[in-house]
Amino acid sequence: MSDRSQPNPAAGSPTHPLMSDADMWGIVEHHLVRYGGSFAPMLIQRAKGSYLYDRQGRQILDFTSGQMCATLGHNHPDVVQAIHKACEEVLHLFSGMLSPAVVELAEALCGLLPPSLQKALFLNTGSEANEAALRMAKLYTGGFEVVGLSASWHGMTAGASASTFVTARKGYGPAIPGNLALPTPNCYRCPIRHCQDQCDMTCLEVGFNLVDSQSVGAYAAVIVEPILSAGGIVEPPEGYFQRLQTYCQERGMLLVLDEAQTAFGRLGSLFAFEQLGIVPDILTLSKTLGGGLPLAATVTSDAIETDCFDKGFIYYTSHVSDPMPAAVGLAVLRVLTTQNLAEQALAQGAYLKRGLLKLKEQYEVIGDVRGRGLLLGVDLVKDRNSREPNPELGAAITRRCLELGLSMNITMLPGMGSVWRIAPPLTVTQAELDAGLAILEQALQDCLCRWRGGNRAG
């Protein structure tokens, strides 16, 4: 038997307060699966508001709200109180049982939505919410073909991942049959090389011509994000979603809107669809509903729910309608609505965007700044004329930001750019935004100085 399998009394238990970082990283190396590249090079001990703190007490400003989820900031007191209360009442039930928290959350959520979105299913992740939505769409329409955007990210479960085109498709065998892609309406990098900086939606017309030619006549749904986040903070042009909904209606398809990152205030309204001039047939919610805890929802109409129920719809998981996350969701909705955080996100987002645009004026490597509210993207380029992405510099600046105390998220995808996804909590202060902008500028200066000096390692 190898030494690795033997217990090491000197190291103590995994929760031993005296265990060194080196010991913990040894455990990481030996026992944790790497599920998305390398882990960040620090161990986070606690979090509060807009900040993370490592084991040495070092403060890190979080410009990603965790995994884009902690919209109220980390460990918001109302969220913590809801967790404590749930621990005294009920955490988990048989999946066919309901708790008052689930019933109250359904009423509170649907009270914020239009009359055609009044039936909610509560799950854990965005992947699950999209999975349930697609199963409903297929059962309701009798079709199985699902259309997504070429830079989409909808999750890692079977149906959601089959509708995800931006990455993570290769090497895992065949996806679910019937998934087709439309070109992403990226005004900065036109996918059909037709427009520049002002999309005329030819990509949508051409895309549906191609989709129609590939379809076997069994359409079920189109699934889209209001702003494509993992695809590089791509905001479709005004009128795009209205035209898309018309295409769906002409083909008997349901429109599924994935608001994992855009709902509950981040764009300056409770829901992004309120700004798009549409109401989807099915709305999926996740990340921002749980305030950092796993909570998601699939919301649809009474007619669709009734039809699916009559046909034997099933989406039975171990944690469907779980009481504790529902209690947290209620707390999140209370804080959002009573403290007008959507309005705050609109104001703070405008302030942050102005700061990023000032950096763009000073630094040629910033090719574009885009997005709305507190979901913004900064596109890094080698040359503003060619708009060629600059992944090496982007990675270097991101590392330097972390060294200086700012957590940034960068997406680096072939043909889609090297884009910082900036999404601070809705509770972020102007002083915190200034601090983040100052660190970002310092990181830009440091890395560009090294770059010009020939040290391309960053």
Buried (B, 14 or more C-beta within 10 A) or exposed (E): EEEEEEEEEEBEEEEEEEBEEEBBBBEEEEEEEEEEEEEEEBEBEEBEBBBBBBBEEEEBBBBBBBEBBBBBBBBBEBBEEBBEBBEEEBBBBEBEEBBEBBEBBBEBBBEBBEEBBBBBBBBBBBBBBBBBBBBBBBBBBEBBBBBBBBBBBBBBBEBBBBBBBBBBEEEEEEBBEBBBBBBBBBBBBBBEEEBEEEBEBBBBEBBBEEBEEEBEEEBBBBBBBBBBBBBBBBBBBEEBBEBBBEBBEEBEBBBBBBBBBBBBBBBBBBBBBBBBEBBBBBBBBBBBBBBBBBBBBBBBBEEBBEBBEEEEBEBEEEBBBBBBBBBBBBBBBEBBBEBEBBEBBBEBBBBBBEBBEEBBEEBEBBBBBBBBBBBBBBBBBBEEEEBEBBBBBBBBBBBBBBEBBBBBBBBBBEEBBBBBBBBBBBBBBEEBBEBBBEBBBBBBBBBBEBBEEEEEEB
